[in-house]
Amino acid sequence: MSSKIWSLTQMAGIILRRCASRTLLSPSGAKGIRIRGTNRDHWTTLRRTATTLTTGGAAFLLGVPTLSCLGYEAYHRVHGSAVVHALEKEEVLEQADYLYSCAETEKLYQLLLKYKDRQGELFPLFIDDAEFLWRLARASRDLSELPNMEDGRKKQLIFEGFEFAKKALEKDEKCFAAHKWYAVCLSDVGEYEGVKVKIGNSYIIREHLEKAIELNPKDATSLHILGYWCFAFAELPWYQRKVAAVIFSSPPTSTYEEALGFFLKAEEVDPDFYSKNLLMLGKTYMGMKDKQKALFYLTKAKEYPAHTLEDKAVHKEAVDLLKKLG
């Protein structure tokens, strides 16, 4: 019995050492990875593994002396597998978040596809996990946005992303990120389904963004996206408003002031988290005829480090708008 306990303890130590080696060699070091577009710090594998081993599966070692040998073997199999599964899931999600932070869109998509239908002993598929599914929805959507993407493939990825987001929501309706990416993917799908469907979806999109913010008021991206929703309807041309009024008795409406509130709140919870939020602040102030504040935020958007293709596009638009403002 004592040798079995020692072996499991030794195995846990080996896992910790391996994780420590990966952590020390990783660019993120011991400070955690700052994920773009979120307001969360993802801690290192070592810290997560230590927590898993001390509060989850490995904590059962304290109760081993009271079990028979047969009971111990069964307990060992179930809880040992739980530790391995927890480590596997945590590592996959951590790898995914790291690739997302580096804007490695294709690598991220391929990583998640690799694990999509993978199943461990006694455990559900990754595809049944909301945290995995919303990341896969996001990856599918991001891949569809890459330049030179063939139209048919782009459409396939957009609808695929929507299905993953929908399933994530079905698995866990308390997951704020599932609501957020469901809203984003539903908006993308609307581009292929006509004006009537697109406008009808707008109500649903806002509901899910509001739910995401309710579940996590500190998520800057949800606040930004809702601000963008408000901005889009605030600047809707009069003729499109008339079309919407024909289809719906009370079409969605908003104001620049409402959009501004969400963009500013996003900056409050996570300053300078996203180049496009700075750009949208500038554009919103332009819509409100506040030239001084528009210049301030457009300049910040122009000077934002361009790490991604979107950052570069933001930089270009900010430069063009600054020229117009003189």
C-alpha positions, -999 to +999 in steps of 0.1 A: +000+000+000+027+025+010+046+018-022+015+026-043+010+058-024+046+067-029+044+059-067+014+082-072+030+110-052+062+106-072+041+107-104+025+140-093+060+153-086+071+144-121+041+161-136+048+193-116+085+192-127+075+189-163+050+217-160+076+238-143+101+232-171+076+242-197+067+273-177+103+284-173+110+280-210+078+297-221+079+334-231+052+342-205+074+332-176+056+332-142+035+363-148+007+347-167-004+353-203-023+385-211-049+374-236-059+400-263-095+409-263-103+397-228-099+410-193-084+379-177-049+368-169-043+331-176-019+318-150+009+295-158+005+257-161+025+252-129+001+272-107-030+256-123-015+221-120-005+227-083-041+238-076-055+208-094-033+184-075-039+199-041-076+206-042-089+181-067-079+145-076-047+143-055-064+155-023-079+120-019-045+108-007-054+120+027-082+095+029-063+065+015-055+047+049-092+042+056-097+023+023-093-014+016-067-023-011-095-030-036-113+002-028-080+021-031-074+006-065-108+017-078-105+051-062-070+055-077-083+047-112-111+072-111-094+101-094-061+094-111-079+097-144-096+129-132-062+145-125-049+135-160-081+147-177-080+180-158-044+185-167-051+177-204-081+200-206-062+229-188-032+225-210-052+225-242-071+256-232-039+273-221-022+265-253-053+278-272-052+311-252-015+315-258-019+310-296-048+335-295-027+360-277+000+356-304-026+360-332-017+325-345-051+320-360-045+290-382-024+271-356-051+278-330-078+264-352-059+233-360-051+227-323-087+229-313-098+207-342-073+181-331-090+178-298-126+183-309-137+147-308-111+134-284-124+115-254-106+103-223-115+073-202-146+080-181-149+115-193-171+135-218-158+147-252-141+180-255-169+189-278-192+188-248-173+214-229-185+250-232-151+265-225-137+245-254-166+252-277-166+289-275-129+290-282-135+268-313-163+292-324-140+321-320-112+304-339-135+294-368-148+330-370-113+345-368-100+321-395-129+332-418-117+368-414-082+362-427-074+380-460-076+361-493-100+335-477-120+319-505-157+329-503-171+293-500-146+285-473-153+317-455-190+310-454-184+275-442-163+287-413-188+314-403-217+289-401-194+263-384-184+289-358-221+297-352-229+260-345-200+258-321-211+289-302-247+276-302-236+244-287-214+261-261-245+280-250-265+248-248-239+233-226-235+262-202-259+292-203-240+307-174-208+310-195-204+347-204-180+340-233-206+316-248-231+344-249-206+368-263-194+346-292-229+334-299-238+371-305-208+377-327-213+346-348-250+352-351-242+387-365-218+371-390-244+345-401-269+374-407-247+386-436-258+356-456-295+355-447-309+388-459-319+422-444-350+410-427-332+382-408-303+404-401-324+431-385-344+405-366-312+389-353-301+423-339-325+421-310-312+387-301-276+398-305-281+427-280-298+403-255-268+380-255-243+408-252-262+422-223-263+387-207-225+384-212-220+417-195-243+407-166-224+375-161-190+393-164-192+431-160-154+432-163-151+418-198-140+447-220-147+430-253-184+424-245-187+461-236-169+470-268-191+448-290-223+462-275-209+497-280-203+488-317-239+475-319-252+509-306-229+528-330-241+508-360-277+517-353-268+553-343-253+560-377-278+540-398-287+561-429-323+574-431-332+552-460-321+521-442-342+532-412-372+535-435-366+499-448-363+486-413-395+504-403-414+487-431-402+453-420-405+459-382-429+482-365-402+492-340-367+485-355-337+485-332-324+520-324-296+536-305-276+568-301-239+579-302-242+587-265-252+551-257-224+537-278-199+561-261-210+548-227-201+513-236-168+522-253-157+543-223-167+516-199-146+491-218-116+514-215-123+518-178-122+481-170-092+474-193-074+505-205-059+504-241-070+467-244-080+470-281-070+493-309-104+492-324-121+505-292-098+536-294-108+540-330-145+537-322-142+562-295-127+586-320-155+579-345-182+582-319-169+616-309-168+626-345-205+616-348-211+638-317-192+667-333-166+668-306-135+673-326-111+677-297-119+643-282-121+627-316-086+638-323-074+625-290-087+590-294-079+587-331-043+597-323-042+570-297-055+545-322-029+556-348-001+551-323-013+518-310+013+490-316+002+471-347+006+435-338-023+421-359-038+426-393-067+443-376-044+467-357-028+476-391-063+483-406-072+504-375-040+524-379-048+531-416-083+542-408-072+564-379-046+581-402-073+587-429-098+601-403-072+624-388-065+638-422-102+646-427-103+663-393-073+684-403 
